[in-house]
Amino acid sequence: MDQIEFMQLIEDTLEVGPGTLAVTDQLDEIDWDSLANISFIAEVDNRFGVSMDSEQLAKSLTIADLFDMLKVAIRVQ
């Protein structure tokens, strides 16, 4: 999984158009909420077969934090 594929996942999760978001965006500024967390967890499980830690996910501040967390989860798998 590369950063482009990951950004498509985030855009799909938030139902926004391609190129709308940047990896440096703050989650609290892009309407990332508990529903987005649940959707993200489900989509990651569906696409990659990886379980995300909801507590760690809740501590993420930026899209980059989510990307880093997913990369680690895929490696550990």
C-alpha positions as a Python dict, from the first residue, in 0.01 Angstrom:
ca = {
    (1, 'M'): (0, 0, 0),
    (2, 'D'): (137, 336, -98),
    (3, 'Q'): (39, 685, 9),
    (4, 'I'): (-183, 741, -297),
    (5, 'E'): (-386, 427, -225),
    (6, 'F'): (-408, 528, 140),
    (7, 'M'): (-534, 877, 56),
    (8, 'Q'): (-803, 722, -165),
    (9, 'L'): (-908, 513, 136),
    (10, 'I'): (-934, 826, 354),
    (11, 'E'): (-1126, 1015, 84),
    (12, 'D'): (-1364, 719, 48),
    (13, 'T'): (-1409, 704, 426),
    (14, 'L'): (-1500, 1074, 444),
    (15, 'E'): (-1688, 1068, 111),
    (16, 'V'): (-1491, 1359, -34),
    (17, 'G'): (-1354, 1410, -381),
    (18, 'P'): (-1009, 1300, -497),
    (19, 'G'): (-732, 1543, -408),
    (20, 'T'): (-945, 1714, -144),
    (21, 'L'): (-721, 1610, 145),
    (22, 'A'): (-349, 1616, 223),
    (23, 'V'): (-154, 1373, 438),
    (24, 'T'): (-64, 1665, 666),
    (25, 'D'): (-428, 1754, 740),
    (26, 'Q'): (-536, 1759, 1103),
    (27, 'L'): (-817, 1511, 1169),
    (28, 'D'): (-1016, 1758, 1377),
    (29, 'E'): (-1014, 2001, 1084),
    (30, 'I'): (-1151, 1754, 827),
    (31, 'D'): (-1460, 1636, 1015),
    (32, 'W'): (-1298, 1311, 1129),
    (33, 'D'): (-1524, 1175, 1401),
    (34, 'S'): (-1618, 847, 1569),
    (35, 'L'): (-1818, 739, 1264),
    (36, 'A'): (-1511, 799, 1046),
    (37, 'N'): (-1308, 587, 1291),
    (38, 'I'): (-1555, 300, 1260),
    (39, 'S'): (-1570, 328, 882),
    (40, 'F'): (-1190, 340, 862),
    (41, 'I'): (-1151, 32, 1083),
    (42, 'A'): (-1405, -161, 874),
    (43, 'E'): (-1253, -57, 543),
    (44, 'V'): (-898, -142, 653),
    (45, 'D'): (-1018, -484, 766),
    (46, 'N'): (-1202, -534, 436),
    (47, 'R'): (-919, -418, 207),
    (48, 'F'): (-615, -542, 395),
    (49, 'G'): (-740, -798, 647),
    (50, 'V'): (-580, -594, 925),
    (51, 'S'): (-734, -506, 1261),
    (52, 'M'): (-676, -153, 1388),
    (53, 'D'): (-646, -65, 1755),
    (54, 'S'): (-935, 174, 1824),
    (55, 'E'): (-760, 328, 2126),
    (56, 'Q'): (-449, 406, 1925),
    (57, 'L'): (-665, 531, 1640),
    (58, 'A'): (-836, 773, 1877),
    (59, 'K'): (-495, 923, 1963),
    (60, 'S'): (-414, 1002, 1598),
    (61, 'L'): (-399, 1372, 1517),
    (62, 'T'): (-324, 1380, 1143),
    (63, 'I'): (-384, 1172, 833),
    (64, 'A'): (-11, 1094, 844),
    (65, 'D'): (-61, 939, 1189),
    (66, 'L'): (-326, 708, 1044),
    (67, 'F'): (-100, 616, 753),
    (68, 'D'): (191, 534, 985),
    (69, 'M'): (-33, 326, 1210),
    (70, 'L'): (-169, 129, 915),
    (71, 'K'): (181, 66, 774),
    (72, 'V'): (287, -80, 1110),
    (73, 'A'): (-28, -295, 1134),
    (74, 'I'): (30, -435, 784),
    (75, 'R'): (395, -514, 863),
    (76, 'V'): (303, -689, 1189),
    (77, 'Q'): (37, -897, 1019),
}
